[in-house]
Amino acid sequence: MKWLRGGNDRQTASTTYSGQESATERKARKEQAKTRKRRAQGVAEAARAGEAWEVEERRRTR
């Protein structure tokens, strides 16, 4: 029932929640992970397309 008394929110945040990731930090981390995943997928797709082109080009020149 300590929460009913009120008090200094900044002090509570610095003691009770110290060391925990904020919602803003969590969102940024997840967005960065999503961006890295999309970029990696794009690189893989480009590599496959390039390899397919190379195989086709070799087939044509033989």
DRENTORKOL-3810 file (N, C-alpha, C; in nm, 4 decimals):
REM DRENTORKOL-3810
@n.u->0.0823; n.v->-0.1200; n.w->0.0000; ca.u->0.0000; ca.v->0.0000; ca.w->0.0000; c.u->0.0860; c.v->0.1255; c.w->0.0000
@n.u->0.2152; n.v->0.1065; n.w->-0.0165; ca.u->0.3067; ca.v->0.2194; ca.w->-0.0195; c.u->0.2741; c.v->0.3133; c.w->-0.1356
@n.u->0.2233; n.v->0.2569; n.w->-0.2448; ca.u->0.1949; ca.v->0.3356; ca.w->-0.3639; c.u->0.0819; c.v->0.4352; c.w->-0.3414
@n.u->-0.0027; n.v->0.4144; n.w->-0.2418; ca.u->-0.1131; ca.v->0.5063; ca.w->-0.2139; c.u->-0.0657; c.v->0.6387; c.w->-0.1545
@n.u->0.0474; n.v->0.6366; n.w->-0.0897; ca.u->0.0966; ca.v->0.7574; ca.w->-0.0242; c.u->0.1492; c.v->0.8607; c.w->-0.1213
@n.u->0.1814; n.v->0.8191; n.w->-0.2428; ca.u->0.2362; ca.v->0.9149; ca.w->-0.3382; c.u->0.3830; c.v->0.9381; c.w->-0.3096
@n.u->0.4371; n.v->1.0417; n.w->-0.3680; ca.u->0.5776; ca.v->1.0712; ca.w->-0.3427; c.u->0.6461; c.v->1.1236; c.w->-0.4667
@n.u->0.7746; n.v->1.1182; n.w->-0.4621; ca.u->0.8568; ca.v->1.1707; ca.w->-0.5701; c.u->0.8711; c.v->1.0644; c.w->-0.6796
@n.u->0.8082; n.v->1.0915; n.w->-0.7935; ca.u->0.8118; ca.v->0.9951; ca.w->-0.9038; c.u->0.9521; c.v->0.9738; c.w->-0.9590
@n.u->1.0304; n.v->1.0807; n.w->-0.9636; ca.u->1.1672; ca.v->1.0666; ca.w->-1.0154; c.u->1.2514; c.v->0.9770; c.w->-0.9252
@n.u->1.2352; n.v->0.9922; n.w->-0.7967; ca.u->1.3105; ca.v->0.9095; ca.w->-0.7030; c.u->1.2657; c.v->0.7635; c.w->-0.7131
@n.u->1.1355; n.v->0.7423; n.w->-0.7223; ca.u->1.0822; ca.v->0.6067; ca.w->-0.7358; c.u->1.1335; c.v->0.5416; c.w->-0.8634
@n.u->1.1317; n.v->0.6177; n.w->-0.9721; ca.u->1.1786; ca.v->0.5645; ca.w->-1.0999; c.u->1.3263; c.v->0.5300; c.w->-1.0938
@n.u->1.4048; n.v->0.6147; n.w->-1.0285; ca.u->1.5495; ca.v->0.5899; ca.w->-1.0246; c.u->1.5857; c.v->0.4748; c.w->-0.9324
@n.u->1.5041; n.v->0.4449; n.w->-0.8340; ca.u->1.5370; ca.v->0.3340; ca.w->-0.7435; c.u->1.4658; c.v->0.2053; c.w->-0.7828
@n.u->1.3363; n.v->0.2114; n.w->-0.8020; ca.u->1.2572; ca.v->0.0919; ca.w->-0.8298; c.u->1.2866; c.v->0.0342; c.w->-0.9681
@n.u->1.3013; n.v->0.1229; n.w->-1.0667; ca.u->1.3160; ca.v->0.0771; ca.w->-1.2051; c.u->1.4576; c.v->0.0914; c.w->-1.2582
@n.u->1.5544; n.v->0.1131; n.w->-1.1715; ca.u->1.6922; ca.v->0.1301; ca.w->-1.2197; c.u->1.7404; c.v->0.0003; c.w->-1.2843
@n.u->1.8095; n.v->0.0163; n.w->-1.3947; ca.u->1.8639; ca.v->-0.0997; ca.w->-1.4644; c.u->1.7667; c.v->-0.1670; c.w->-1.5589
@n.u->1.6420; n.v->-0.1241; n.w->-1.5608; ca.u->1.5437; ca.v->-0.1839; ca.w->-1.6520; c.u->1.5381; c.v->-0.1035; c.w->-1.7817
@n.u->1.5108; n.v->-0.1721; n.w->-1.8889; ca.u->1.5004; ca.v->-0.1100; ca.w->-2.0195; c.u->1.3689; c.v->-0.0334; c.w->-2.0292
@n.u->1.3765; n.v->0.0899; n.w->-2.0793; ca.u->1.2541; ca.v->0.1683; ca.w->-2.0935; c.u->1.1766; c.v->0.1214; c.w->-2.2159
@n.u->1.0528; n.v->0.1605; n.w->-2.2229; ca.u->0.9692; ca.v->0.1226; ca.w->-2.3372; c.u->1.0258; c.v->0.1815; c.w->-2.4656
@n.u->1.0788; n.v->0.3023; n.w->-2.4580; ca.u->1.1378; ca.v->0.3669; ca.w->-2.5754; c.u->1.2611; c.v->0.2903; c.w->-2.6227
@n.u->1.3460; n.v->0.2516; n.w->-2.5277; ca.u->1.4656; ca.v->0.1744; ca.w->-2.5636; c.u->1.4284; c.v->0.0392; c.w->-2.6213
@n.u->1.3275; n.v->-0.0246; n.w->-2.5642; ca.u->1.2828; ca.v->-0.1554; ca.w->-2.6121; c.u->1.2304; c.v->-0.1440; c.w->-2.7551
@n.u->1.1510; n.v->-0.0401; n.w->-2.7825; ca.u->1.0972; ca.v->-0.0207; ca.w->-2.9169; c.u->1.2097; c.v->0.0043; c.w->-3.0166
@n.u->1.3060; n.v->0.0872; n.w->-2.9800; ca.u->1.4185; ca.v->0.1161; ca.w->-3.0688; c.u->1.4982; c.v->-0.0106; c.w->-3.0972
@n.u->1.5220; n.v->-0.0916; n.w->-2.9942; ca.u->1.5968; ca.v->-0.2166; ca.w->-3.0124; c.u->1.5242; c.v->-0.3104; c.w->-3.1074
@n.u->1.3935; n.v->-0.3224; n.w->-3.0893; ca.u->1.3159; ca.v->-0.4119; ca.w->-3.1764; c.u->1.3131; c.v->-0.3614; c.w->-3.3202
@n.u->1.3003; n.v->-0.2295; n.w->-3.3391; ca.u->1.3004; ca.v->-0.1737; ca.w->-3.4743; c.u->1.4346; c.v->-0.1957; c.w->-3.5427
@n.u->1.5440; n.v->-0.1794; n.w->-3.4677; ca.u->1.6763; ca.v->-0.2024; ca.w->-3.5243; c.u->1.6943; c.v->-0.3484; c.w->-3.5643
@n.u->1.6455; n.v->-0.4387; n.w->-3.4822; ca.u->1.6551; ca.v->-0.5812; ca.w->-3.5146; c.u->1.5742; c.v->-0.6132; c.w->-3.6400
@n.u->1.4570; n.v->-0.5533; n.w->-3.6501; ca.u->1.3715; ca.v->-0.5749; ca.w->-3.7670; c.u->1.4388; c.v->-0.5209; c.w->-3.8934
@n.u->1.5019; n.v->-0.4047; n.w->-3.8820; ca.u->1.5715; ca.v->-0.3453; ca.w->-3.9963; c.u->1.6883; c.v->-0.4325; c.w->-4.0394
@n.u->1.7653; n.v->-0.4826; n.w->-3.9421; ca.u->1.8776; ca.v->-0.5710; ca.w->-3.9760; c.u->1.8288; c.v->-0.6971; c.w->-4.0458
@n.u->1.7177; n.v->-0.7518; n.w->-3.9997; ca.u->1.6640; ca.v->-0.8744; ca.w->-4.0591; c.u->1.6201; c.v->-0.8490; c.w->-4.2036
@n.u->1.5500; n.v->-0.7367; n.w->-4.2253; ca.u->1.5049; ca.v->-0.7032; ca.w->-4.3607; c.u->1.6235; c.v->-0.6804; c.w->-4.4544
@n.u->1.7258; n.v->-0.6116; n.w->-4.4039; ca.u->1.8434; ca.v->-0.5841; ca.w->-4.4853; c.u->1.9130; c.v->-0.7147; c.w->-4.5222
@n.u->1.9228; n.v->-0.8064; n.w->-4.4273; ca.u->1.9868; ca.v->-0.9359; ca.w->-4.4536; c.u->1.9073; c.v->-1.0149; c.w->-4.5577
@n.u->1.7751; n.v->-1.0084; n.w->-4.5492; ca.u->1.6918; ca.v->-1.0789; ca.w->-4.6473; c.u->1.7118; c.v->-1.0187; c.w->-4.7862
@n.u->1.7241; n.v->-0.8870; n.w->-4.7925; ca.u->1.7460; ca.v->-0.8203; ca.w->-4.9206; c.u->1.8784; c.v->-0.8600; c.w->-4.9822
@n.u->1.9805; n.v->-0.8704; n.w->-4.8994; ca.u->2.1125; ca.v->-0.9107; ca.w->-4.9477; c.u->2.1073; c.v->-1.0536; c.w->-5.0014
@n.u->2.0395; n.v->-1.1409; n.w->-4.9298; ca.u->2.0285; ca.v->-1.2803; ca.w->-4.9736; c.u->1.9524; c.v->-1.2894; c.w->-5.1062
@n.u->1.8464; n.v->-1.2128; n.w->-5.1195; ca.u->1.7693; ca.v->-1.2130; ca.w->-5.2451; c.u->1.8537; c.v->-1.1618; c.w->-5.3607
@n.u->1.9297; n.v->-1.0562; n.w->-5.3371; ca.u->2.0155; ca.v->-1.0011; ca.w->-5.4417; c.u->2.1231; c.v->-1.1023; c.w->-5.4817
@n.u->2.1772; n.v->-1.1728; n.w->-5.3848; ca.u->2.2791; ca.v->-1.2735; ca.w->-5.4140; c.u->2.2208; c.v->-1.3866; c.w->-5.4985
@n.u->2.1013; n.v->-1.4306; n.w->-5.4632; ca.u->2.0366; ca.v->-1.5366; ca.w->-5.5418; c.u->2.0085; c.v->-1.4896; c.w->-5.6845
@n.u->1.9606; n.v->-1.3681; n.w->-5.6980; ca.u->1.9309; ca.v->-1.3151; ca.w->-5.8315; c.u->2.0595; c.v->-1.3037; c.w->-5.9132
@n.u->2.1662; n.v->-1.2565; n.w->-5.8508; ca.u->2.2939; ca.v->-1.2448; ca.w->-5.9204; c.u->2.3479; c.v->-1.3797; c.w->-5.9626
@n.u->2.3344; n.v->-1.4772; n.w->-5.8772; ca.u->2.3809; ca.v->-1.6117; ca.w->-5.9103; c.u->2.2983; c.v->-1.6713; c.w->-6.0240
@n.u->2.1677; n.v->-1.6489; n.w->-6.0206; ca.u->2.0814; ca.v->-1.6994; ca.w->-6.1276; c.u->2.1193; c.v->-1.6348; c.w->-6.2608
@n.u->2.1479; n.v->-1.5044; n.w->-6.2570; ca.u->2.1882; ca.v->-1.4354; ca.w->-6.3788; c.u->2.3199; c.v->-1.4934; c.w->-6.4301
@n.u->2.4134; n.v->-1.5165; n.w->-6.3382; ca.u->2.5438; ca.v->-1.5699; ca.w->-6.3767; c.u->2.5304; c.v->-1.7081; c.w->-6.4396
@n.u->2.4488; n.v->-1.7929; n.w->-6.3813; ca.u->2.4267; ca.v->-1.9270; ca.w->-6.4357; c.u->2.3647; c.v->-1.9181; c.w->-6.5751
@n.u->2.2666; n.v->-1.8321; n.w->-6.5883; ca.u->2.2006; ca.v->-1.8146; ca.w->-6.7184; c.u->2.2978; c.v->-1.7594; c.w->-6.8222
@n.u->2.3802; n.v->-1.6649; n.w->-6.7817; ca.u->2.4789; ca.v->-1.6061; ca.w->-6.8730; c.u->2.5803; c.v->-1.7107; c.w->-6.9178
@n.u->2.6262; n.v->-1.7943; n.w->-6.8246; ca.u->2.7174; ca.v->-1.9030; ca.w->-6.8612; c.u->2.6536; c.v->-1.9984; c.w->-6.9599
@n.u->2.5244; n.v->-2.0296; n.w->-6.9371; ca.u->2.4526; ca.v->-2.1208; ca.w->-7.0252; c.u->2.4424; c.v->-2.0606; c.w->-7.1667
@n.u->2.4170; n.v->-1.9305; n.w->-7.1744; ca.u->2.4030; ca.v->-1.8650; ca.w->-7.3052; c.u->2.5344; c.v->-1.8596; c.w->-7.3817
@n.u->2.6443; n.v->-1.8401; n.w->-7.3127; ca.u->2.7734; ca.v->-1.8229; ca.w->-7.3812; c.u->2.8391; c.v->-1.9540; c.w->-7.4198
@n.u->2.7873; n.v->-2.0649; n.w->-7.3755; ca.u->2.8476; ca.v->-2.1936; ca.w->-7.4113; c.u->2.8023; c.v->-2.2409; c.w->-7.5426
END
